Structure formats: structure tokens, C-alpha cells
């Protein structure tokens, strides 16, 4: 008898929430979030082209 396609994610979740594996899953997710946030932080925004100086009526701080 074949397994249903929806059984695979459910089986992975059951495996991932057991104590030894849950620590590893937590660390992997932590490193992924830290790595992605570092990568996004290193991206440089594109500079706008053909923008002149601000108008004289613009407030100064």
C-alpha cells in the first residue's frame, strides 16, 4: 500500500519535534535566519538617477 503524499510532511514534523532532532532543527533555522538577515543587510539599494537638489522650500533639520 502506498503512502499518501501528505504523509511525508507530517512524518517529517513528527520526526523534527522529538527532542534530539528539535535542537538541530532549531539551530539550522537560527543559522538560516541569521544568514539571510546578514545577506539582506549587505545589499546596496539602487541609487535614483537624475534627482536634483532639494527645492528651497524643503525643511532643514
SULSULNOR-V36596 format. One record per residue. N is the residue number from 0. RES is the residue in one letter. PSI is psi in radians with two decimals (none if undefined). NEAR is the number of other C-alpha atoms within 10 Angstrom. D_FIRST is the distance of its C-alpha to the first C-alpha in whole Angstrom. Layout:
n={N;N}
res={RES;RES}
psi={PSI;PSI}
near={NEAR;NEAR}
d_first={D_FIRST;D_FIRST}
This chain:
n={0;1;2;3;4;5;6;7;8;9;10;11;12;13;14;15;16;17;18;19;20;21;22;23;24;25;26;27;28;29;30;31;32;33;34;35;36;37;38;39;40;41;42;43;44;45;46;47;48;49;50;51;52;53;54;55;56;57;58;59;60}
res={X;X;X;X;X;X;X;X;X;X;X;X;X;X;X;X;X;X;X;X;X;X;X;X;X;X;X;X;X;X;X;X;X;X;X;X;X;X;X;X;X;X;X;X;X;X;X;X;X;X;X;X;X;X;X;X;X;X;X;X;X}
psi={2.32;2.64;2.61;2.62;-0.51;-0.22;-0.46;-0.88;-0.64;-0.68;-0.65;-0.72;-0.75;-0.69;-0.69;-0.36;0.00;2.56;-0.87;-0.73;-0.53;-0.60;-0.73;-0.73;-0.72;-0.80;-0.70;-0.76;-0.68;-0.77;-0.64;-0.79;-0.75;-0.75;-0.74;-0.70;-0.61;-0.76;-0.78;-0.61;-0.43;-0.17;2.46;2.30;2.63;2.37;2.47;2.48;2.51;0.74;2.15;-3.04;2.75;2.68;2.80;-0.42;-0.02;2.41;2.54;2.51;none}
near={3;4;7;7;8;8;10;11;10;11;10;10;12;11;13;16;13;10;10;10;12;15;13;12;14;13;12;12;12;12;12;12;12;12;12;12;11;11;10;10;9;9;8;7;6;6;7;6;6;6;7;6;6;8;7;7;6;7;7;5;3}
d_first={0;4;7;9;13;15;13;15;18;18;17;20;22;21;22;25;26;27;30;31;28;30;33;32;30;34;36;34;34;38;39;37;39;42;42;41;44;46;45;46;49;50;50;53;54;55;59;60;63;66;67;70;72;71;74;77;76;73;73;74;73}
